[in-house]
């Protein structure tokens, strides 16, 4: 299997995802990052988003914009989507993050079944530690 550019229906789905739509997630879905793996409902995700935005704000990271996206069709119902996002940062160095989503076709749209964030956001956005004397 090879990575390809997004099909029109997957591109439309990812545009909706970038707008912050929570109904795109299965209930529950599997959320993974380098530090943990948990089953989460869309409601739990929605409740956590303000704290996540506050963490980005404290780190001086502006709004994320998707920079690259590619897909890999696994079968008639499942598609892997790999994506990268970038944001300006007050420190001058841009912030980037990547993720892989496993989408499942449901009727005329998709649902996110697995969200694998390749970045440990808590570690990446934490204030730099001060040198020990």
C-alpha positions as CSV (number, residue, x, y, z in Angstrom):
1,X,0.0,0.0,0.0
2,X,1.2,3.5,-0.8
3,X,0.4,7.0,0.4
4,X,-1.5,9.1,-2.1
5,X,-3.0,12.6,-2.3
6,X,-6.5,12.9,-0.6
7,X,-9.6,11.9,-2.5
8,X,-12.2,14.6,-2.7
9,X,-14.4,13.0,0.0
10,X,-11.4,12.6,2.4
11,X,-10.3,16.2,1.7
12,X,-13.8,17.5,2.6
13,X,-13.8,15.4,5.8
14,X,-10.3,16.8,6.8
15,X,-11.5,20.3,6.2
16,X,-14.4,19.7,8.5
17,X,-12.1,18.1,11.0
18,X,-9.9,21.2,10.9
19,X,-13.0,23.4,11.7
20,X,-13.2,21.6,15.1
21,X,-16.2,19.4,14.5
22,X,-16.5,16.8,17.3
23,X,-19.3,14.7,15.6
24,X,-16.6,13.3,13.3
25,X,-15.3,11.0,16.1
26,X,-16.7,7.6,16.9
27,X,-18.0,7.1,20.4
28,X,-15.7,6.0,21.8
29,X,-12.5,6.4,19.7
30,X,-9.0,5.4,20.6
31,X,-6.7,8.4,21.3
32,X,-3.0,7.6,21.4
33,X,0.2,9.7,21.8
34,X,3.8,8.8,22.9
35,X,2.7,8.9,26.5
36,X,-0.7,7.1,26.7
37,X,-3.5,5.3,24.9
38,X,-7.1,5.8,26.1
39,X,-10.6,5.3,24.8
40,X,-12.4,8.7,24.7
41,X,-15.8,9.9,23.8
42,X,-16.4,13.0,21.7
43,X,-17.9,14.7,24.8
44,X,-14.8,14.0,26.8
45,X,-12.6,15.4,24.0
46,X,-14.8,18.5,23.9
47,X,-14.4,19.0,27.6
48,X,-10.6,18.7,27.3
49,X,-10.2,21.2,24.4
50,X,-10.3,24.4,26.5
51,X,-7.4,23.1,28.7
52,X,-5.5,22.1,25.6
53,X,-6.0,25.6,24.0
54,X,-4.8,27.1,27.3
55,X,-1.7,25.0,27.2
56,X,-1.0,26.2,23.6
57,X,-1.6,29.8,24.7
58,X,0.8,29.5,27.6
59,X,3.5,28.2,25.2
60,X,2.9,31.1,22.8
61,X,1.5,28.8,20.1
62,X,-1.0,30.3,17.7
63,X,-3.8,28.6,15.7
64,X,-2.7,25.4,13.9
65,X,-2.9,25.1,10.1
66,X,-2.7,21.8,8.3
67,X,0.4,21.8,6.1
68,X,0.4,18.3,4.6
69,X,-2.1,15.5,4.2
70,X,-1.9,12.1,2.6
71,X,-4.1,9.0,2.6
72,X,-3.7,5.2,2.3
73,X,-6.8,3.2,1.5
74,X,-6.8,0.0,3.5
75,X,-10.0,-1.5,2.1
76,X,-13.5,-0.3,1.1
77,X,-14.3,1.0,4.6
78,X,-11.0,2.1,6.1
79,X,-8.5,4.8,5.3
80,X,-5.4,6.0,7.1
81,X,-4.8,9.7,6.9
82,X,-1.4,11.2,7.8
83,X,-1.3,14.9,8.4
84,X,1.0,17.6,9.7
85,X,0.0,21.0,11.3
86,X,2.1,24.0,12.0
87,X,1.6,27.2,14.0
88,X,3.5,30.4,14.6
89,X,5.1,30.6,18.0
90,X,6.0,33.8,19.9
91,X,9.5,32.3,20.5
92,X,10.0,32.6,16.8
93,X,10.4,28.9,16.1
94,X,7.3,27.4,14.5
95,X,5.5,24.6,16.3
96,X,4.7,21.5,14.3
97,X,2.8,18.3,15.1
98,X,1.8,15.2,13.1
99,X,-0.9,12.7,13.5
100,X,-2.3,9.6,11.8
101,X,-6.1,9.0,11.8
102,X,-7.9,5.8,11.0
103,X,-11.2,6.6,9.3
104,X,-14.1,4.2,8.8
105,X,-16.7,4.9,6.2
106,X,-20.1,5.1,7.7
107,X,-22.9,5.7,5.2
108,X,-21.9,8.8,3.3
109,X,-19.2,10.1,5.5
110,X,-16.3,8.9,7.8
111,X,-15.8,8.6,11.5
112,X,-12.4,8.8,13.3
113,X,-11.9,5.5,15.0
114,X,-8.3,6.0,16.0
115,X,-6.4,9.3,16.5
116,X,-2.6,8.8,16.9
117,X,-0.9,12.0,17.8
118,X,2.8,11.5,17.1
119,X,3.7,14.4,19.4
120,X,3.4,14.3,23.2
121,X,1.8,17.8,23.4
122,X,2.3,18.1,27.2
123,X,6.0,17.6,26.8
124,X,6.4,19.7,23.6
125,X,4.5,22.6,25.1
126,X,5.9,22.5,28.6
127,X,8.1,25.5,29.6
128,X,11.8,24.8,29.2
129,X,13.3,23.4,32.4
130,X,15.8,25.6,34.1
131,X,19.3,24.4,34.4
132,X,20.2,22.8,37.7
133,X,23.0,24.5,39.7
